[in-house]
Amino acid sequence: MAIDVEGSASAVARRLGLSPAYILDVRNGNRPASPRLLAAMGLERRIVRVGGRS
């Protein structure tokens, strides 16, 4: 993750214009990543249906 590469959540947050607390909440699974954060990481949110009726 970017935190490991850049050395701290503060460094990542500064670069992306986000708060360090938000970055850590996403990393720890306490909040979903925003479209802005996903885009900054080169990712996109996809919803995959699992199971359902046949």
PAVEXLUM-647776 format. One line per field, with one value per residue: residue number from 0; x, y, z of N, C-alpha, C in turn. Coordinates in nm, 4 decimals, always signed. Layout:
BEGIN
num [NUM, ...]
n_X [X, ...]
n_Y [Y, ...]
n_Z [Z, ...]
ca_X [X, ...]
ca_Y [Y, ...]
ca_Z [Z, ...]
c_X [X, ...]
c_Y [Y, ...]
c_Z [Z, ...]
END
This chain:
BEGIN
num [0, 1, 2, 3, 4, 5, 6, 7, 8, 9, 10, 11, 12, 13, 14, 15, 16, 17, 18, 19, 20, 21, 22, 23, 24, 25, 26, 27, 28, 29, 30, 31, 32, 33, 34, 35, 36, 37, 38, 39, 40, 41, 42, 43, 44, 45, 46, 47, 48, 49, 50, 51, 52, 53]
n_X [+0.0845, +0.0311, +0.1026, +0.3038, +0.5005, +0.5435, +0.5961, +0.4365, +0.0980, +0.0420, +0.2094, +0.1012, -0.1594, -0.1099, -0.0065, -0.2328, -0.4229, -0.5952, -0.7213, -0.5042, -0.6299, -0.8532, -0.7271, -0.6094, -0.8411, -0.9603, -0.7601, -0.7745, -1.0204, -1.2445, -1.3829, -1.5216, -1.3326, -1.3143, -1.4301, -1.2393, -1.0041, -0.9696, -0.9289, -0.6886, -0.5214, -0.5251, -0.7346, -1.0649, -1.4042, -1.5841, -1.8813, -1.9748, -2.1915, -2.2775, -2.3795, -2.7325, -3.0467, -3.1116]
n_Y [-0.1186, +0.2342, +0.3671, +0.2115, +0.2422, +0.5218, +0.5798, +0.6907, +0.7521, +1.0175, +1.1304, +1.0204, +1.1220, +1.3992, +1.4187, +1.3439, +1.5216, +1.4623, +1.3595, +1.2239, +1.0554, +0.9626, +0.8145, +0.6110, +0.4984, +0.3868, +0.2049, +0.0320, -0.0795, +0.0493, +0.2482, +0.3035, +0.3359, +0.6441, +0.7618, +0.9450, +0.8742, +0.6119, +0.6633, +0.8060, +0.6032, +0.4559, +0.2796, +0.1322, +0.1169, -0.1798, -0.3606, -0.6788, -0.9341, -1.2103, -1.5419, -1.5818, -1.6130, -1.8953]
n_Z [+0.0000, -0.0419, +0.1921, +0.3020, +0.1070, +0.0985, +0.3612, +0.5680, +0.6850, +0.6930, +0.4966, +0.2635, +0.2785, +0.2653, +0.0039, -0.1436, -0.0625, +0.1462, +0.4727, +0.7249, +0.9103, +0.7701, +0.5660, +0.7208, +0.8328, +0.6035, +0.5328, +0.7525, +0.7189, +0.8183, +0.6897, +0.3662, +0.0630, -0.1042, -0.4282, -0.5194, -0.3772, -0.4701, -0.7440, -0.7302, -0.6603, -0.8830, -0.9149, -0.9392, -0.8253, -0.8220, -0.8488, -0.7752, -0.8436, -0.6533, -0.6481, -0.6222, -0.8002, -1.0106]
ca_X [+0.0000, +0.1058, +0.1576, +0.4307, +0.5960, +0.5733, +0.6456, +0.3374, -0.0337, +0.0483, +0.2705, +0.0019, -0.2689, -0.0604, +0.0029, -0.3656, -0.5126, -0.6924, -0.6740, -0.4390, -0.7277, -0.9329, -0.6410, -0.5972, -0.9723, -0.9758, -0.6642, -0.8194, -1.1515, -1.3498, -1.4556, -1.4944, -1.2504, -1.3911, -1.3889, -1.1162, -0.8918, -0.9522, -0.8692, -0.5497, -0.4461, -0.5395, -0.8321, -1.2052, -1.4941, -1.6692, -1.9773, -1.9847, -2.3004, -2.2388, -2.4961, -2.8562, -3.1370, -3.0714]
ca_Y [+0.0000, +0.3601, +0.4032, +0.1393, +0.2998, +0.6608, +0.5861, +0.7262, +0.7939, +1.1631, +1.1588, +0.9858, +1.2183, +1.5271, +1.4089, +1.3308, +1.6247, +1.3975, +1.3554, +1.0979, +0.9700, +0.8978, +0.7142, +0.4975, +0.4329, +0.3036, +0.0938, -0.0605, -0.1329, +0.1173, +0.3332, +0.2686, +0.4308, +0.7349, +0.7585, +1.0249, +0.7937, +0.5016, +0.7175, +0.8415, +0.4789, +0.3864, +0.1723, +0.1681, +0.0302, -0.2678, -0.4391, -0.8113, -1.0123, -1.3477, -1.6243, -1.5331, -1.7143, -1.9570]
ca_Z [+0.0000, -0.0515, +0.3234, +0.3155, +0.0128, +0.1319, +0.4974, +0.6699, +0.6375, +0.6761, +0.3670, +0.1607, +0.2909, +0.2144, -0.1410, -0.2026, -0.0109, +0.2345, +0.6110, +0.7646, +0.9789, +0.6664, +0.5023, +0.8134, +0.8421, +0.4836, +0.5436, +0.8565, +0.6842, +0.8932, +0.5965, +0.2263, -0.0118, -0.1899, -0.5683, -0.5314, -0.3291, -0.5646, -0.8667, -0.7003, -0.6527, -1.0112, -0.8968, -0.9524, -0.7487, -0.9029, -0.7722, -0.8354, -0.7894, -0.6223, -0.6200, -0.6796, -0.8563, -1.1382]
c_X [+0.0882, +0.1678, +0.2932, +0.5381, +0.6401, +0.6157, +0.5460, +0.2044, -0.0347, +0.1055, +0.1722, -0.1101, -0.2293, -0.0582, -0.1348, -0.4634, -0.6246, -0.6384, -0.6070, -0.5365, -0.8132, -0.8526, -0.6303, -0.7300, -0.9966, -0.8850, -0.7123, -0.9588, -1.2668, -1.4347, -1.4258, -1.4073, -1.3403, -1.3462, -1.2580, -0.9938, -0.8645, -0.8843, -0.7224, -0.4609, -0.4551, -0.6366, -0.9723, -1.2886, -1.5773, -1.7586, -1.9980, -2.0960, -2.2529, -2.3656, -2.6188, -2.9392, -3.0839, -3.1898]
c_Y [+0.1239, +0.4000, +0.3362, +0.2002, +0.4394, +0.6803, +0.6240, +0.7629, +0.9440, +1.2007, +1.1312, +1.0888, +1.3543, +1.5273, +1.4091, +1.4392, +1.5691, +1.3965, +1.2213, +1.0014, +0.8941, +0.7864, +0.5905, +0.4243, +0.3415, +0.1823, -0.0123, -0.1171, -0.0674, +0.2101, +0.2864, +0.3753, +0.5150, +0.7189, +0.8356, +0.9447, +0.6783, +0.5489, +0.7510, +0.7176, +0.3992, +0.2700, +0.2235, +0.0699, -0.0508, -0.3464, -0.5699, -0.8875, -1.1565, -1.4246, -1.5692, -1.6485, -1.7679, -1.9729]
c_Z [+0.0000, +0.0812, +0.3422, +0.2263, +0.0573, +0.2771, +0.6045, +0.6050, +0.6142, +0.5402, +0.2537, +0.1607, +0.2348, +0.0611, -0.2071, -0.1578, +0.0743, +0.3765, +0.6407, +0.8324, +0.8775, +0.5987, +0.5917, +0.8306, +0.7228, +0.4940, +0.6424, +0.8313, +0.7571, +0.8068, +0.4549, +0.1616, -0.1020, -0.3344, -0.5906, -0.4883, -0.4248, -0.6921, -0.8452, -0.6953, -0.7826, -1.0046, -0.9262, -0.8733, -0.8470, -0.8095, -0.8451, -0.7655, -0.7708, -0.5883, -0.6891, -0.7349, -0.9887, -1.2282]
END
